Amino acid sequence: MKNYLYTFSIIVAATVAYFFPQYFISIGNFQLKELIIPLLQIIMFGMGTTMSYDDFLGVVKMPKAVIVGLICQFTIMPFLGFSIAKAFDFPPEIAAGVILVGCSPSGLASNVMSYIAKANVALSITITSFATLLAPILTPLLMKLLGGQFIEIDFWNMTYDISKMIIIPVGVGFLLNKILAGRAEWLQKVLPIISMAGIAIIIVIITAVGQKSLQSVGVTLVLATLLHNIGGFILGYWGARLFKLPEQDCRTVAIEVGLQNSGLASGLAKAMGKLATVGIAPALFGPIMNVNGSLLASFWSKKKV
């Protein structure tokens, strides 16, 4: 039950925000949605402090698995999101939000889930690192191709926004980790807690701001998000099997594909000025993927590799 306590807490908080949005939209004249991008930058800074040169050497040690994982990451989820958005006939901005989740890179949760699932943790960290660094180019490109059929997408603006939200904070975190060289263990303990709190706050704010949009597409969007997430796990696993990767690596790719960086998608929705519509799917995807990912990881933890 401890594995699900955090996700359960987010669900409870988001439910409260849905029924009492007025308490989570502003404090005085300050709009709480302005916290989303700074919080995301702190989360990405935390990710940077966990990176090492070994994460990037992984592509030399296991090139086939890394390349397969990245191909699956940036093809399965974007096109699956596009197909689901079309099939459910969502309003344009809601549909764009579903696609935006799919076009985002994998998130930090995938590394933890890979460990629980007895998957290849080193491969997981390498794919997450490379997917994050490729995001400033591939996410806007895919959004322009797929999301551009629903709303207007400015490729260069999105590239700049992702660089500001990911590359700079991750780079600063990485450099700080090298400079301190293990002399700031307290930072490694504090930042994950701050990151978890930051994700929870982002989800609560988006739920409150997008309450009206949720009222119109709530149940349907939850179903679409479930299909998107579970479909990512299934297609990621069998995509890796198709390339004859070993079982441990197949589990890793499945988890990397199914667990997206929904925080980045939320930040991009905020930067686009469409938090209450485009931001709804990322807000739902966060807790749903954590529940499903925990269940899948627990299932695999009982299965021999």
C-alpha positions in Angstrom: 0.0 0.0 0.0 2.9 2.3 0.6 3.7 2.2 -3.1 0.3 3.8 -3.9 0.1 6.3 -1.0 1.6 9.1 -3.0 -0.6 8.5 -6.0 -3.7 8.1 -3.8 -2.8 11.5 -2.1 -2.7 13.2 -5.5 -6.1 11.7 -6.5 -7.6 13.0 -3.3 -6.0 16.4 -3.7 -7.1 16.7 -7.3 -10.7 15.6 -6.4 -10.8 18.4 -3.7 -9.5 20.9 -6.3 -12.2 19.7 -8.8 -15.1 20.3 -6.3 -13.6 23.5 -4.7 -11.5 25.1 -7.6 -11.8 28.6 -6.1 -9.2 27.7 -3.4 -6.6 26.5 -5.9 -6.7 29.2 -8.6 -5.3 32.2 -6.9 -4.1 33.6 -3.6 -5.0 37.3 -3.5 -4.0 38.7 -6.8 -1.4 36.0 -7.5 -2.5 33.3 -10.0 -1.2 29.9 -8.8 -0.8 28.7 -12.4 2.3 31.0 -12.5 4.0 28.4 -10.3 3.9 25.6 -12.8 6.9 26.5 -15.0 9.2 27.3 -12.0 8.2 24.0 -10.3 8.9 22.1 -13.4 12.3 23.7 -13.7 13.1 22.6 -10.1 12.0 19.1 -10.9 14.2 19.0 -14.0 17.1 20.5 -11.9 16.6 17.6 -9.5 16.8 15.2 -12.5 20.0 16.8 -13.6 21.7 16.2 -10.2 21.0 12.5 -10.6 22.7 12.2 -14.0 26.3 11.0 -14.6 28.5 10.4 -17.6 27.7 6.7 -17.3 24.1 7.5 -18.3 25.4 8.6 -21.7 28.0 5.9 -22.1 25.0 3.5 -22.0 24.4 4.1 -25.7 27.9 2.7 -26.4 27.4 -0.3 -24.1 24.0 -1.3 -25.4 23.3 0.7 -28.6 20.6 -1.5 -30.0 18.4 -1.4 -26.9 18.8 2.4 -26.5 17.9 3.1 -30.1 14.9 0.7 -30.1 13.7 2.3 -26.9 14.0 5.9 -28.3 12.3 4.9 -31.5 9.4 3.3 -29.6 9.2 6.3 -27.3 8.9 8.9 -30.0 6.6 6.8 -32.4 4.2 4.7 -30.3 2.9 7.3 -27.9 2.6 10.3 -30.3 0.7 8.3 -32.9 -1.3 6.3 -30.4 -2.3 9.7 -28.8 -3.3 11.0 -32.2 -5.4 8.0 -33.0 -7.2 8.1 -29.6 -7.9 11.8 -30.0 -9.4 11.2 -33.4 -11.4 8.2 -32.3 -12.9 10.0 -29.3 -13.6 13.2 -31.4 -12.5 15.5 -28.5 -12.7 19.3 -28.9 -9.5 20.5 -30.7 -7.6 21.8 -27.6 -8.5 18.7 -25.5 -7.3 16.5 -28.4 -4.1 18.5 -28.7 -3.5 17.8 -25.0 -3.8 14.1 -25.5 -1.2 14.3 -28.3 1.1 16.5 -26.3 1.3 13.8 -23.6 2.3 11.3 -26.3 4.9 13.6 -27.8 6.7 14.2 -24.4 9.7 12.2 -23.3 9.7 9.6 -20.6 9.7 10.7 -17.0 11.8 10.0 -13.8 9.1 7.6 -12.6 10.2 5.1 -15.2 13.5 4.5 -13.5 11.9 3.6 -10.2 9.3 1.4 -11.9 12.1 -0.4 -13.9 13.9 -1.2 -10.6 10.7 -2.7 -9.0 9.9 -4.6 -12.2 13.4 -6.3 -12.3 14.0 -4.5 -15.6 17.3 -3.0 -16.9 17.7 0.1 -14.7 20.8 1.3 -16.5 19.0 1.1 -19.8 16.0 2.9 -18.3 18.2 5.8 -17.1 20.0 6.1 -20.4 16.7 6.1 -22.4 15.2 8.7 -20.1 18.3 10.9 -20.3 18.5 10.8 -24.1 14.8 11.2 -24.6 14.9 14.3 -22.3 17.7 15.8 -24.3 16.0 15.0 -27.7 12.7 16.5 -26.5 13.5 20.2 -27.6 13.6 19.0 -31.2 11.3 15.9 -31.4 8.4 17.1 -29.2 7.8 20.3 -31.2 8.3 18.4 -34.5 5.8 15.7 -33.6 3.4 18.3 -32.2 3.6 20.3 -35.4 2.9 17.2 -37.5 0.1 15.7 -35.3 -1.1 18.3 -32.9 -1.0 20.9 -35.6 -4.1 19.3 -37.1 -6.1 20.5 -34.1 -4.5 23.7 -33.0 -1.8 26.1 -34.2 1.7 25.0 -33.1 4.7 27.3 -33.2 7.7 25.0 -33.6 10.4 27.5 -32.6 8.5 28.9 -29.6 7.9 25.3 -28.3 11.6 24.5 -28.8 12.6 27.5 -26.8 10.1 26.7 -24.1 11.3 23.1 -23.7 14.9 24.3 -23.6 14.1 26.7 -20.9 12.1 24.1 -18.9 14.5 21.1 -19.4 17.9 21.7 -21.0 19.0 24.7 -18.8 17.8 23.3 -15.4 19.1 19.7 -16.2 22.4 21.2 -17.3 22.8 23.3 -14.2 21.9 20.2 -12.0 24.4 18.0 -13.9 27.2 20.6 -13.5 26.4 21.1 -9.8 26.5 17.3 -9.3 30.0 17.2 -10.9 31.3 20.2 -8.9 30.1 18.9 -5.6 31.3 15.4 -6.4 29.1 13.6 -3.8 29.6 16.2 -1.1 25.9 17.2 -1.0 24.1 13.9 -0.2 21.4 15.9 1.6 20.5 17.4 -1.8 19.9 14.0 -3.3 17.5 13.2 -0.4 15.6 16.5 -0.4 15.1 17.0 -4.2 13.0 13.9 -4.8 10.6 15.0 -2.1 10.4 18.5 -3.6 9.9 17.0 -7.0 7.0 14.8 -5.8 5.4 17.8 -4.1 5.9 19.9 -7.2 4.1 17.3 -9.4 1.2 17.1 -7.0 0.9 20.9 -6.9 0.9 21.2 -10.7 -1.8 18.5 -11.0 -4.0 20.2 -8.4 -3.7 23.7 -10.1 -4.5 22.3 -13.5 -7.5 20.4 -12.2 -8.8 23.6 -10.6 -8.2 25.8 -13.6 -9.6 23.3 -16.0 -12.6 22.2 -14.0 -15.1 23.4 -16.6 -13.3 21.5 -19.4 -13.3 18.4 -17.2 -17.0 18.7 -16.6 -17.6 18.3 -20.4 -15.1 15.5 -21.2 -14.2 14.1 -17.8 -15.2 10.4 -17.9 -14.4 10.1 -21.6 -11.0 11.7 -21.2 -10.2 9.4 -18.3 -11.0 6.4 -20.5 -8.9 7.8 -23.3 -6.0 8.4 -20.9 -6.2 4.8 -19.6 -6.1 3.5 -23.2 -3.2 5.7 -24.0 -1.2 4.6 -21.0 -2.0 0.9 -21.1 -1.5 0.9 -24.9 1.9 2.4 -24.4 2.9 -0.4 -22.1 1.6 -3.2 -24.4 3.0 -1.7 -27.7 6.3 -0.8 -26.0 6.8 -4.3 -24.8 5.9 -6.0 -28.1 7.8 -3.4 -30.1 11.0 -4.4 -28.2 10.2 -8.1 -28.6 9.8 -7.4 -32.4 13.5 -6.3 -32.4 14.4 -9.4 -30.4 15.6 -7.6 -27.2 16.0 -9.8 -24.1 13.1 -9.9 -21.6 14.6 -7.5 -19.2 15.1 -4.9 -21.9 11.6 -5.5 -23.2 10.2 -4.7 -19.7 12.3 -1.5 -19.6 11.1 -0.3 -23.0 7.5 -1.0 -22.1 7.9 1.1 -18.9 9.8 3.9 -20.7 7.1 4.2 -23.4 4.1 4.0 -21.0 5.4 6.5 -18.4 5.6 10.0 -19.9 6.8 13.3 -18.5 3.3 14.7 -17.9 4.9 17.6 -15.9 6.6 18.9 -19.1 3.4 18.6 -21.0 1.6 20.6 -18.4 4.4 23.3 -18.5 4.0 23.5 -22.3 0.3 23.9 -22.0 0.9 26.8 -19.6 3.4 28.3 -22.0 0.8 28.1 -24.8 -1.7 29.9 -22.7 -4.1 26.8 -22.8 -3.7 25.3 -19.4 -7.4 24.9 -18.8 -7.8 22.8 -22.0 -4.5 21.4 -23.4 -3.3 20.9 -19.9 -6.2 18.6 -18.8 -4.9 15.4 -20.4 -1.4 15.7 -18.8 -3.0 16.4 -15.4 -5.0 13.2 -15.7 -2.2 11.1 -17.2 0.1 11.7 -14.2 -1.8 9.8 -11.5 -3.2 7.3 -13.9 0.2 6.3 -15.2 1.6 6.0 -11.6 -1.2 3.6 -10.6 -0.9 1.5 -13.8 2.9 1.6 -13.7 2.9 0.5 -10.0 0.6 -2.4 -10.8 2.6 -3.5 -13.8 6.0 -3.2 -11.9 4.6 -5.2 -9.0 3.3 -7.9 -11.4 6.7 -8.2 -13.1 8.5 -8.1 -9.7 7.0 -11.6 -9.0 8.0 -13.0 -12.4 11.4 -14.3 -13.1 13.3 -12.6 -15.9 
